[in-house]
């Protein structure tokens, strides 16, 4: 079976009950990972989590089937989580499907893959499999998700406060979920004892983005503002900001630039398009100036190269955790130089 980003929430419960293989793909890695977590929470007995890297399955395509059909060390339930890149798990999934015997649930988050990839095509028509593709969400989508998360946790958000949480999380649904859970714990909220969230609650425990957020660095780099770059890199180091989390913010902004560029076209009016997006509440007014500058810096083939570079950097960071901060700083400096206005 196949689900779109919009109907996944409605299909998740049925899929968790009827499917044993889940393939989450698309450019929004955060959304795909959140979907995998949602399915795990809906399994009758998820049991032990076994993590396997996609690169390991590419080298040993039999491993997935063996692990899925082997018992837990203590005889308990288990599920397998795979973080892969593109179609590197194709052969492993094929071997899993032709094997015999009951297999535990397998959840795959495939960066750089789409619902047109060979693995997705292999699974999408099966009744025991789910393929779902996720695009970077806009502010409206994440705001709605925050309110849904709040309902589940016993928190009642107004539209403005849900939007504030969405912005504080940088439109990352995983971070938003973490903020909602933290707030529910702080307020001792539950579905049986719902609590109405007010601005003071967010001030006390909500994420602060003005001082320690990602966007100042994202804006400095993508605008090619070399004068601010050194200070931003120093700030990120001092605050020990997670390199992968920061890179996800760059990926979301690159996806937003790609969407804007497609709407503008080769000869369209940049200012008019941005104003139309702002009126439709797909662009926050505080982001208007930054987006106007960045969409002029990154167009056409140059934007395509940026996206490819960010994907390659994401893979490098996941493969080399110990040097992630250094790798990210070096690459951001190169991107900033590429964006800087020619003198």
C-alpha positions in Angstrom: 0.0 0.0 0.0 1.0 3.6 -0.5 0.4 6.7 1.5 1.0 10.4 0.8 2.3 12.9 3.3 -1.2 14.2 3.8 -3.0 10.9 4.4 -0.3 9.1 6.4 -1.8 10.0 9.7 -5.1 8.6 8.7 -3.6 5.3 7.5 -0.9 4.8 10.2 -3.0 2.8 12.6 -4.3 0.4 9.9 -0.8 0.1 8.4 0.7 -0.8 11.8 -1.8 -3.6 12.3 -1.7 -5.0 8.7 1.9 -4.4 7.4 5.3 -5.8 8.4 7.5 -3.7 6.1 7.5 0.1 6.1 9.5 2.2 3.6 9.6 6.0 4.4 11.3 8.2 1.9 11.4 11.7 0.4 13.4 14.9 1.0 12.0 15.4 4.5 14.2 13.1 6.5 12.7 14.5 9.8 9.2 13.7 8.6 10.1 10.2 7.5 11.8 9.5 10.8 8.8 10.9 12.7 6.5 8.6 10.7 8.7 5.6 11.6 8.4 6.5 15.3 4.7 6.9 14.9 4.3 3.4 13.4 6.5 1.9 16.2 4.3 3.5 18.8 1.2 1.9 17.2 2.7 -1.7 17.0 0.9 -4.1 19.4 4.2 -5.1 20.9 7.3 -3.4 19.3 9.7 -5.0 21.8 13.4 -4.7 21.2 14.7 -2.3 18.6 17.4 -3.6 16.4 19.2 -1.0 14.2 21.0 -1.9 11.0 22.7 0.5 8.6 21.7 0.5 5.0 25.4 0.2 4.0 25.7 -3.1 6.0 22.7 -4.5 4.1 24.1 -3.5 0.8 27.2 -5.5 1.6 25.2 -8.4 3.1 21.7 -8.6 1.5 20.9 -11.7 3.4 21.3 -10.1 6.8 17.9 -8.4 6.9 15.9 -11.5 6.4 18.0 -13.4 8.9 17.6 -10.8 11.6 13.9 -10.3 10.9 13.2 -14.0 11.3 15.5 -14.7 14.2 14.3 -14.5 17.8 15.3 -12.0 20.4 18.0 -13.0 22.8 15.4 -13.3 25.6 12.6 -14.6 23.4 10.7 -11.2 23.4 9.2 -9.3 20.5 11.5 -7.1 18.4 11.4 -4.8 15.4 14.1 -3.7 13.0 15.0 -0.1 12.1 17.1 0.7 9.0 18.5 4.0 8.0 19.5 3.8 4.4 20.5 5.9 1.4 18.6 5.6 -1.8 18.1 2.1 -3.1 20.9 0.4 -1.1 18.5 -1.9 0.7 16.8 -3.1 -2.5 18.4 -6.6 -2.6 18.0 -7.0 1.2 14.3 -6.3 1.0 14.0 -8.6 -2.0 15.5 -11.4 0.0 13.3 -10.6 3.0 10.2 -10.9 0.8 11.1 -14.3 -0.7 12.0 -15.9 2.7 9.8 -18.2 4.6 8.6 -18.0 8.2 7.2 -15.1 10.2 9.3 -11.9 10.3 9.3 -9.1 12.8 8.3 -5.5 11.6 10.9 -3.8 9.5 11.0 0.0 9.3 13.2 1.7 6.7 14.0 5.4 6.5 15.6 6.0 3.1 17.3 9.3 2.6 17.5 10.4 -1.0 15.0 7.8 -2.1 11.5 8.6 -3.5 8.3 6.7 -4.1 9.6 6.1 -7.7 12.7 4.3 -6.5 13.1 0.6 -7.2 12.6 -0.4 -3.5 9.4 1.6 -3.3 8.1 0.0 -6.5 8.9 -3.4 -5.1 6.7 -2.7 -2.1 3.9 -0.3 -3.0 1.5 -2.9 -4.4 1.9 -5.3 -1.5 -0.8 -5.6 1.2 1.8 -6.3 3.9 3.9 -3.2 3.1 3.6 0.6 3.3 5.4 3.1 1.2 5.2 6.8 2.3 7.0 9.8 0.9 7.5 13.0 2.8 8.3 16.5 1.5 9.6 19.3 3.7 6.5 20.7 5.5 5.4 24.3 5.5 4.5 26.3 8.6 0.8 25.5 8.3 1.4 21.7 8.2 3.7 21.7 11.2 1.4 24.0 13.2 -1.5 21.5 12.5 0.8 18.7 13.6 1.7 20.4 16.9 -2.0 20.8 17.7 -2.5 17.1 16.9 0.5 16.1 19.1 -1.0 18.3 21.8 -4.4 16.6 21.7 -2.6 13.2 22.1 -0.6 14.5 25.1 -3.4 16.3 26.8 -2.3 19.8 25.8 -4.7 22.4 24.2 -2.8 24.8 21.9 -4.3 28.0 20.4 -3.3 28.5 16.7 -0.8 31.2 17.6 1.0 29.1 20.3 1.1 26.0 18.1 2.7 28.1 15.4 5.2 29.4 17.9 6.2 25.8 18.8 6.5 25.0 15.1 8.8 27.9 14.5 10.8 27.2 17.6 11.4 23.7 16.2 12.5 25.0 12.9 9.6 23.1 11.2 11.2 19.9 12.3 8.4 17.6 13.5 10.7 15.5 15.6 11.9 18.6 17.6 8.3 19.7 17.8 7.2 16.4 19.2 10.0 16.6 21.8 8.8 20.1 22.8 5.3 18.9 23.2 6.3 15.9 25.3 8.5 18.1 27.5 5.7 20.6 28.0 3.2 17.8 28.9 5.6 16.4 31.5 6.2 19.9 33.0 2.4 20.6 33.2 1.5 17.1 34.3 -1.0 16.9 31.4 -2.7 13.8 30.0 -5.7 13.1 27.8 -7.6 12.5 31.0 -6.4 15.8 32.6 -6.0 18.2 29.6 -4.2 21.5 30.2 -4.6 24.7 28.2 -1.2 26.0 27.2 -0.5 29.7 27.6 2.5 31.9 26.6 4.0 31.8 30.1 4.3 28.0 29.9 6.3 28.3 26.7 8.5 31.0 28.3 9.3 28.7 31.2 10.2 25.6 29.3 9.8 26.1 25.5 12.8 26.1 23.1 14.5 29.5 22.7 15.4 30.2 19.1 16.4 33.9 19.1 19.8 33.2 20.8 20.6 29.6 20.1 18.6 28.7 17.0 19.8 27.5 13.6 18.5 30.3 11.4 21.1 33.0 12.0 23.7 30.6 10.7 21.5 29.4 7.8 20.8 32.9 6.7 24.5 34.0 7.0 25.8 31.1 4.9 23.1 31.0 2.2 23.3 34.8 1.8 27.1 34.6 1.4 27.6 37.0 4.3 31.2 36.2 5.0 31.5 39.0 7.7 29.0 37.1 9.9 30.2 33.6 9.1 33.1 33.4 11.6 31.0 34.7 14.5 28.2 32.2 13.7 30.6 29.2 13.5 32.1 30.3 16.9 28.6 30.6 18.4 27.5 27.2 17.1 30.7 25.7 18.6 30.2 27.4 22.0 26.6 26.3 22.2 27.5 22.7 21.1 24.6 22.7 18.6 24.0 19.3 17.0 25.7 19.3 13.5 23.0 17.0 11.9 20.2 19.2 13.4 21.8 22.3 11.9 22.2 20.6 8.6 18.6 19.6 8.6 17.7 23.3 8.9 19.9 24.0 5.8 18.1 21.2 3.9 14.7 22.6 4.8 15.7 26.0 3.7 17.1 24.6 0.4 13.8 22.8 -0.2 11.9 26.1 0.4 14.2 27.9 -2.0 13.6 25.1 -4.6 9.8 25.5 -4.2 10.0 29.3 -4.5 12.3 29.1 -7.5 9.9 26.7 -9.3 7.0 29.1 -8.7 9.0 32.1 -9.8 10.2 30.4 -13.0 13.1 31.6 -15.2 11.7 35.1 -15.7 9.1 35.6 -13.0 8.9 38.4 -10.5 10.7 37.4 -7.3 9.2 40.1 -5.1 5.6 39.4 -6.3 6.0 35.7 -5.7 7.4 36.1 -2.2 4.6 38.6 -1.3 2.0 36.1 -2.6 3.5 33.3 -0.5 3.6 35.5 2.6 -0.1 36.4 2.1 -0.8 32.6 1.9 1.1 32.2 5.2 3.6 29.9 3.6 6.3 32.4 4.4 6.7 34.1 7.8 7.1 37.8 7.5 10.4 37.7 9.4 11.8 35.4 6.8 10.8 37.6 3.8 14.0 39.6 3.5 16.3 36.6 3.9 14.4 34.5 1.4 14.4 37.4 -1.1 18.2 37.5 -0.9 18.8 33.8 -0.9 16.5 33.0 -3.8 18.5 35.4 -5.9 21.8 33.7 -4.9 20.6 30.2 -5.5 18.8 29.6 -8.8 18.8 26.9 -11.5 21.9 24.7 -11.7 23.5 26.4 -8.8 20.6 25.5 -6.5 20.7 21.9 -7.8 24.4 21.7 -6.9 23.6 23.1 -3.4 21.0 20.4 -2.8 23.4 17.7 -4.0 26.1 19.0 -1.8 23.9 19.1 1.3 22.8 15.5 0.7 26.5 14.4 0.4 27.4 16.3 3.5 24.5 14.6 5.4 25.9 11.2 4.5 29.4 12.3 5.5 28.2 13.5 8.9 26.3 10.3 9.6 29.3 8.2 8.7 31.8 10.2 10.7 30.2 11.4 14.0 33.5 12.3 15.7 34.5 14.8 13.0 31.0 16.1 12.2 31.5 19.6 13.6 34.7 20.1 11.6 33.2 18.7 8.4 30.2 20.9 8.7 32.2 24.0 9.4 34.4 23.5 6.4 31.5 22.8 4.1 29.5 25.8 5.3 32.5 28.0 4.7 32.6 26.8 1.1 28.9 27.3 0.6 29.1 30.8 2.0 31.9 31.6 -0.4 29.9 30.3 -3.3 27.0 32.5 -2.3 29.0 35.6 -1.7 28.4 38.4 -4.2 31.2 38.7 -6.8 33.1 42.0 -6.4 
